[in-house]
Amino acid sequence: MAALAEGQEIPRIKSFIRRIGRMTTAQREALESLWSKYCLDHEKNCDFALIFGRNAPVILEIGFGNGESLAKTAEENPDKDYIGIEVHKPGVGNLLAQLERKKIANVRVFYHDAIEVLEKCIPEHSLAAVHLFFPDPWHKRKHHKRRIVRPCFVRLISTKIVSRGYFHAATDWQHYAQHMLKILSVSEQFSNQSADKAYCPRPSYRPLTKFEQRGLRLGHGVWDLIFKRH
């Protein structure tokens, strides 16, 4: 394969794989009984006012893991609506169970590839924000092309976020933080909200995960990037 010239776009690679994994009985039962209540069809364009029964700011979170942070954020911000995307089925089941148990009504879920959801399902200029917390860093150099944050992704989300909306990414992998900062900083659609044009303090709306708390106790770093759309 010929080498790519500097700045040339990397061809689209489908790195998305639906991950089943081992599920608990509770997760399996939640998927079976609550799927139609909370999960969205990845073949249909979203009408958020119809989905949530109101007009409110909509925030999209890509890769919500086990869903604990997303459920907590939605519960603490009932004036906003949330769309979560995840490819790990036990995590989807776990989130559905939490939503039902806590009676959280302002979250809906896609079990599908985030890029395809953005392209096919999310209307233009309909999102108040896009959150990307602790994405897979694909730390081996040969796998860097699989990272979700690249110029084509930034251009795509810029068409989905409203004016003055924002993109917030967080990672505990410094090299990936530097990679994202470099790509976002040259985007004509976004401006860095950091005072020193680098990283931002963790805002209160992003809960600390158990994994993150353990890492911080061990002295590991976490980098938050917040860029506002012009």
Secondary structure, DSSP 8 states (H G I E B T S, - for coil): -----TT-----------B-----HHHHHHHHHHHHHHB--TTS---HHHHHTS---EEEEE--TTSHHHHHHHHH-TTSEEEEE-SBHHHHHHHHHHHHHHT--SEEEE-S-HHHHHHHTS-TT-EEEEEEES-----SGGGGGG-S-SHHHHHHHHTTEEEEEEEEEEES-HHHHHHHHHHHHT-SSEEE-STTSS-B---TTS---HHHHHHHHTT---EEEEEEE-
